[in-house]
Amino acid sequence: MPEEEKIVVDEVEHKVEDLNAEQKYMIAQIKDLQLNVSRSKFALDQAQAALNVFTNTLSKSFQPPKEEK
């Protein structure tokens, strides 16, 4: 038997099947926004790493070349 989907709002548990259409719509919006935030953080991490690489590469380009022995 499948488990009923539930949500906790203000420390009160609710069965999703008992919610009205607007409440279900808000839940869908929240889930989508949470996913968007997660994807944005992922993209920000990538951009920050790339920025660090380019910044370090630029900095190293101004250093005198190391002499080989």
C-alpha positions as CSV (number, residue, x, y, z in Angstrom):
1,M,0.0,0.0,0.0
2,P,1.5,3.4,-1.0
3,E,2.3,5.8,1.8
4,E,0.2,9.0,1.8
5,E,2.0,12.1,0.8
6,K,2.1,14.6,3.7
7,I,3.5,18.0,4.3
8,V,4.3,19.9,7.5
9,V,3.4,23.5,7.8
10,D,3.9,25.5,11.0
11,E,4.6,22.2,12.8
12,V,1.3,20.7,11.7
13,E,1.2,17.7,9.4
14,H,-1.3,17.7,6.5
15,K,-2.3,15.1,4.0
16,V,-1.7,16.5,0.5
17,E,-4.9,14.9,-0.8
18,D,-6.8,17.0,1.7
19,L,-5.4,20.3,0.5
20,N,-7.3,22.6,-1.8
21,A,-6.1,23.4,-5.3
22,E,-4.5,26.7,-4.3
23,Q,-2.5,25.0,-1.5
24,K,-1.3,22.3,-3.9
25,Y,-0.3,25.0,-6.4
26,M,1.7,26.7,-3.7
27,I,3.4,23.4,-2.8
28,A,4.3,23.0,-6.5
29,Q,5.7,26.5,-6.7
30,I,7.8,26.0,-3.5
31,K,9.2,22.7,-4.9
32,D,10.1,24.4,-8.2
33,L,11.7,27.4,-6.5
34,Q,13.7,25.1,-4.2
35,L,15.0,23.3,-7.3
36,N,15.8,26.7,-9.0
37,V,17.7,27.8,-5.9
38,S,19.7,24.5,-5.9
39,R,20.5,24.9,-9.6
40,S,21.5,28.5,-9.1
41,K,23.9,27.6,-6.2
42,F,25.4,24.9,-8.4
43,A,25.9,27.4,-11.3
44,L,27.4,29.9,-8.9
45,D,29.9,27.4,-7.6
46,Q,31.0,26.7,-11.2
47,A,31.3,30.4,-12.0
48,Q,33.2,31.1,-8.8
49,A,35.7,28.2,-9.6
50,A,36.1,29.5,-13.1
51,L,36.6,33.1,-11.8
52,N,39.3,31.9,-9.4
53,V,41.1,30.0,-12.3
54,F,41.1,33.1,-14.5
55,T,42.1,35.4,-11.7
56,N,45.0,33.1,-10.7
57,T,46.1,32.7,-14.3
58,L,46.2,36.4,-14.8
59,S,48.2,37.0,-11.6
60,K,50.7,34.3,-12.6
61,S,51.1,35.9,-16.1
62,F,52.7,39.0,-14.5
63,Q,55.3,37.0,-12.5
64,P,58.7,36.7,-14.0
65,P,59.3,33.3,-15.6
66,K,61.1,30.7,-13.5
67,E,64.6,29.8,-14.6
68,E,65.2,26.2,-15.4
69,K,68.3,24.6,-13.9
